[in-house]
Every structure is written in structure tokens, then in C-alpha cells.
């Protein structure tokens, strides 16, 4: 009874490790590209204007209402849309009319002295009545979601687009690239450059902290099963497995922490190097032990998957040795390094998927 529960548990842990780790990696890349490509904005509320006419606002004296005039490009006389779906469909032209003189300006900054401390109105506009005229143009507003096929999806799931808008326009948001990327093929940037920044770091680090805990359960349950089924006290894989979980925890913990110190930078490099090394050693020793005892385990495991696991870890080890040797001998470009990095870590995760497939579902 206990044995069957443990076997089913390790199947769930293995699958969870594979899914969560891959989600952290691919999900971070997806969010990066989604936010980069998100172009919809909240501008003039569609309730303010009619498509077929020009619009004149009330007049305002900016020297008496500095904060209102600076609040937005409409001198706070017109409202911004509160939702993406309330955007005005057409492009507009802003004309500022001061004493019958027309100023064709896209922004209202021309009214102010370029001084962030005083925010003073320029002398020529003091105590002058300013009127804002909005001309409706025939061209469509490329930043209005109404003009795209996404609008039908927005009407069903508005919260999804609103969340993306809030993330894109959050002052804390920093993206690792200003363009959409595919580092698996083109190697535009490293994993850490993408996942160490807000808001992606919240998702990536949260998922990997869960994975650290699952790794501990993974190696602990393997030690238990080997003891129960094979009466084996060989714990090499367990110690290396726990060490890999510890190094992964340290790597995630310090991800995004910037300290201009050579010792700290060396420490971070050693942490990721030891994580890779201990993870490979743990998986290698586990695969060897599974292979040597596959005939005793055939009641609980598929021997064909045991063979695949051993073949997989041997191939990964050879690739790792080859890549490290290549890096020592040759100074490869950053793009090549990044391509290897993304594909290597994504490929390494399939070991846990094979673990899920290897154990039979025990009733």
C-alpha cells in the first residue's frame, strides 16, 4: 500500500518538475515577447468625440491651473479611456488656440519652461486663455484595440488584455529585449537577462522555488523506493541530487541581485556550474543503478524507458563535455553561447519526463 503510493507520488513529482520547469523557461520567453509586442493603449475616450466632427474644448488659463494643464496632453479638459476597449478608433490632430493663433502641437509641453523644479508656464502664455481643438482624421489609430481582430477576444476576456497593459506600463517593468526574440535558434540574449527583470522574475523565481522543493522530494522518494524494492543503501545519487537542489536554490535566490564585487560574481558562476555538475552526476548514478537492477524493477518500471534514461544521460554528458571543451579552446560568440544555453537547459528537463514515463501506475 505504502509502496504503491510512493510510486504514484514520484510519477506526479516527476511530471510536475518537467511541466513547471519548462513553463518557467518557455513562459518567461512568452511573457517577454508578449509584452514587447503589446501595442494597445488607453488614449482619448471614445465617448468624448464623434467620428464625423471636430471638437472644441472649454478654455483654460494654464498659469492659474498648472497641474491641470500638465496632467495630460488634453490639458485635463478631455478624459482618457479607463479601459482599452473605450479607445477612440481614429487618429486625431491637436490644435492649441491662443488668442486666435493656432499651435499645431502633438504635446502640450511647448507651454512650459523646461524646468522640472518650478514647472513654470512660459511668459508668453501667462494669463492667456487656451482652447484645445481636436480634428478627427480619416486614418485609424494603430494603438486602439478596436481596429484589430483581437477586439472580439478582448470582449470575452478583457481582464487578460488589461493585465498585459498594466504590466507593460508599470514603471518597474524592464524587459531583456526591445524586440521579439527566439533565442533557441538565434541566441539574441541569455536566460538570466530575460528572467531577472520585473515582472518575469516573479513568475520564473516562484516556479523554480517550487521546483527546488519538488527536487528534494524527488530524490528522497527515489532513496526510499530503492531501499524498499532493492534493499539498496547506495546513496550517491541522493547526495548529488540534494546538492543540485541546493545550488539551484542559491542560483534562483541571487538571480537579479547586482553587486559589483568580483568574489560575488565568481560565486554566482560557481553556483550555476556546480548545479549543472551535481545534477548530471545525480542523474548518471541514478540511471546506472536503475539499469543494473532493471530486471528486478520490471514489475514497477518499463525497462525500455530505463534504457532510454541511461542513453539520454550519457548523450547529455557527452554534449556537456564537448561544449565545455569547446568553450575552453575557442572563444565562441555570445549568440552561440546563448543558443547552447537555452537548448541545453530545456533538453535537460526531459530526464524528469522520462522518470514519469518509466514508473508504472500501480493500483
Steps between C-alpha positions, in 0.01 A plus 500: 500500500774744602719391209226557242433846643868592482527380140193700397637797696833494319319484167309817594817672629692414182225632274459813713874569487500470123192718447586772753864530393411513131220748575744722689738500203255522209247708696764763573588518131131519406432784746807689380385480136136569588582821689740615228234450234215649705421833330147578616456810712247710684469844345202722431171357619267415210209656689664842473484538122299426192681354199337748262599832657763717657477577865576816698562483871432765760768762552755480778762735646802279567683748724208462741459125451854367455431150628194458279688618195791266566282201584467382141529618140132604509562758778273282717202627299436161342512158662719201433327166448486290815495176301682393185165433334394865542775637278422740215528319164636779281816704521458859609677832454553730797488876444560743785331836441636796695370848415390381158845362428510128420782279630516162325655291776477133591578572863437785740862524617557811285298695759750445779848612593736204473551491874385198699537682832270798449269370221455863395285614209693682229463876532319539166221268618444642848137602562409403145186301426584176325252305297558147372365396163486135401476414130388149415717343229394225262793270587456234766674507836749210494506488881122458537400138556169556321683503168631144533366146501606484866200716588260204485728314738526809719122513537508144639816527714557872565691433824780320308573802281459743790757304704746508210444874461564561871816289490630670185444846649620423851801725580678196646472297180834437330528260210814320389443591135314772315400257224342156482766230524553128440823422688468125437586567135653848482654543849409866544547499878565280804245336728604708801464827308134417435397347832674736744276798414156607621238362446648181352719439804193458722369216284834333431633511855169388655478196273863403554474528878215249477721284278778507761259353755378242248862402424553427867189278503610338173839382629366413845229277352749326271716420804194358677392289200847356445516408866156332493523325162872423464612521863772734371690749715684659207433869556738668255217620278312629805786714630575648159128554441456692825813702420357592157177618667704713741707660223185568297346669805807725538500582128133602504539687830777725366354533150469871419715608795764739367810541719812646344734256668732250334455243777121515473509469121732199527271349764200525264691336217613218729144448625359444150802284404459281810125476440560358151774267622311360800178463297682300232677283758176434690318399184795291379534300823123453517482380139788255555327354805170472315670328207686250719179402677253533212402134511411528868307817427300375201193451720501871579682656203514478122847368422500669158469842668783407740717439195389832349582683824852359506554576131362851552728587790805358318421717196446808722830431679688467170343822372590677826862384479518599133352847560726570800806391300389718211457801728846447649673473163299750295357841578149448364270792428232596749229382261643148488532497881137605540370246247683224687377628835128512412496164323717328760284592798177425316634160393621413849144518632389198296680274747214563743246429229664161437476432874126560479471259207728238658294418810189295445176624650449272799151429635 
